[in-house]
Amino acid sequence: MNRRAWALLLMFLPVMAVRADALSDAYSAGSSVGKGATSGANAIKNTSPGDIIPGYSGSPPQTGYYGGVQGGGGSMAGDGQAALNNSEAGQAAEDAMIKNPKTTIDPNADYITNGKNAESTSDTVANGTYAQCTDKVVSKSTFQNFTCDQDVNVIQACARTAVPSGHENTTYEDHEITLDSNSLSFSVQNGQLIATYPMPAGTVISATSDFTFHADNVGPGALDGAYYLTANTVFGSFNLHSTGKYNQSGHYVLQSGQVFTAPTSVSFTLTDLKGKMASLSIWSSKNLAYHFVMNIHIRQETQTWVPDVTWTESCAFDKSTATASAGSTCTDPGGDRPQVINGQTYMVHSDCWQYTDNYVTPTNSVGNCGTLQSNANCTKVGSGCTESDSGTCTHQQVTYQCQTTVTSTGKMCGGDYFCMTGDCAAIDPDNNNGFDLAISKLAGLAAAGDSVRADQVNVRAFTGQPESCRKAMAGFSDCCVDSGWGNSASLAHCSSDEVALAQAKAKKLVVSVGQTCARAVLGVCIQKKSVYCEFSSKLARIIQQQGRQGQLGIGFGSGDSPDCRGITVPELSSINFDKIDFSDFFEDFEKNKNIPNQGVLSDRIKQQIQAQVPQNSGANK
């Protein structure tokens, strides 16, 4: 061995010695473990498994199936077949195998198509001309619920007004007057023999006269006709004589239809046949020769004014469209009112001088559901009544389920898809990290922080303001109807606050609290108003409605006493934001977010790199 070899040997001797020592130590440790294991085995040699293993059995029933290494499974096959034929589970499996339809394989399935393509392009794989990547368009549909509000019925009013009136009532009273000539007292007046008799007012219906003439009572020579008398009356003339010598009588039907407008006296004038005035002495002394009796039938007509009331109705809508009555209210209390007719005052009474009659009428108003209704990808899936009047639902919250489809363009290389656009995260469910929900939660907390900072005295978040609008009454517009939401033209007769409230409704910034009386007469409410809590943002409304009311059970008061207070810090910390539905906020977020496309992002990255390169270059010099 030469000198160089000895030198190398001497150099490695210390290293070899060290390795030898390490191996020796490892062996000693392993030996100790082995010896310990042997003693451990000896320690459990006499231990019974049943003492330390719960439920242990040295002869389980399954040992019957073991026939030894060369003995097979015993009766296992037979018992298994019997269980398959007789047990309920076995029968179900057998029925499924027999009765289930055969699996249909779609020849257009991706794995079939890919296999056929691989088969048809095998030569291109062999010669190296195979195109490994193809263009691929991938789409994904998601479904999301959105809520909106709309009127389904409105309460409209008609005014029924009473005015004093009346009518003429005509009554009739008949009078039968019997006038005996013996009761008349004739006297000479203006050269005529005249007697008068009082007559009541009225119309002569009929008049008759019966006379008797006793010629024997007339002296000799009197029958020459000089004293044959004629009675002239307003009812007509009739003769008081006969040409015969003996007692005579007669009956006359006199003229009817005379009208006496007031009680009056009628005259009876007696003349002889020659038209001369009869002798008073003859008539008075010979009255037994002349006698007549008149029967006069007079009907009195009396006009009496009967006080009454006349009702008129005024409706600002087509009453025939009403589906139900919502009650009536007296808006002008009753009592007596004077009425002057022909100078005479009559008192007219009515229990009520004006009623407001309310009716339920359906409406085709869309509220703030118009966008969802017009979206062909949105379907109505439910609704719930949020406001009612007189037992009828007038306002409801509607839920729509909307489908959103996201499309991405990329490359399919083998079995892997490579996205070429910025929509990949929306399509890949593994990359969907709830970005919208996370943004909503962060925005809600940020808004809460801003609200708290705005009021350092009463530290509360999302404080609202009570607002109200007047409901329709007779002759007054409905300033709460949702057809006017966001449309000031239909609210032209409403106040500016009511117009602002309508716009807040359209933006989903309000929570309905209830109704209260807007106008009362003598303790009777004749007009109602709807009360709302209005919040500054949609996030505030969502957290107030779903967090404070829905989770904490703290309501918003009533129409008479609305409670639109903010949420305290302890209450805010008790709200579980994971259970809040931010769908309404998602809608706004989706409309307003502006994510740059791939080209814009690439250009921005290039600009940032170019801006940093000179700085880095200068630093390395």
Secondary structure, 3 states (H helix, E strand, C coil): CCHHHHHHHHHHHHHHHHHHHHHHHHHHHHHHHHHHHHHHHHHCCCCCHHHHCCCCCCCCHHHHHCCCCCCCCCCHHHHHHHHHHHCHHHHHHHHHHHHCCCCCCCCCCHHHHHHHHHHHCHHHHHHCCCCCEEEEEEEEEEEEEEEEEEECEEEEEEEEEEEEEEEEEEEEEEEEEEEEHHHCCCEEECCEEEEEEEECCEEEEEEEEEEEECHHHCCCCHHHCCCCEEEEECCEEEEECCCCCCCEEEEEECCCCCEECCCEEEEEEEEECCCCECCHHHHHHCCCCEEEEEEEEEEEEEEEEEEEEEEEEEECCCHHHCCEEEEEEEEEEEEEEEEEECCEEEEEEEEEEEEEEEEEEECCCCCCCHHHHHCCCEEEEEEEEEEEECCEEEEEEEEEEEEEEEEEEEEEECCEEEECCCCHHHHCHHHCCCHHHHHHHHHHHHHHHHHHHHCCCCCEECCCEEEEEECCECCECCCCCHHHCCCHHHHCCCCHHHHHHHHHHHCCCEEEEEEEEEEEECCEEEEEEEEEEECCCHHHHHHHHHHHHHHCCCCCECCCCECCCCEEHHHHHHCCHHHCCCHHHHHHHHHHCCCCCHHHHHHHHHHHHHHHHHHHHHHHC
